[in-house]
Amino acid sequence: MVFSITIATLSVKNLMPTMMPPHLLFDLTFLLPIVAGCLTYAVLKTMREGYMYELNRRYYRLRPPR
């Protein structure tokens, strides 16, 4: 989603020349989705670990799947 927004902004860069320098916009188009993906992964990974995650982990440690 972030990549689609940034690539759309890059495609209309001639309509807003005073807003941002072109080289900075080009760099953000390809770096911002990677940063957003890493940040989203970290947030979702920390949200996964909760009470039910610990119960499931103990259960499968005692009784491994076949």
C-alpha positions, 0 to 999 in steps of 0.5 A: 500500500505504501509503495502504491502511494509513493509510486503514484506521487512519483508519477505526478511529480511534475504537477508539484515541483515546489513541494519536494526535490525530485531526487528526494522523492525518488529515494523515498519512493523506493526506501519508504516501503521497505522501512514501512514493511520492517516497522509493520513486521516488528509491530505485528511480531510484538502483538503476536506474543501474548497470553494465547501465544504462550499457551499454544507454545507450551501445548505444542512443546508438550504435544508436538504435531504429527 
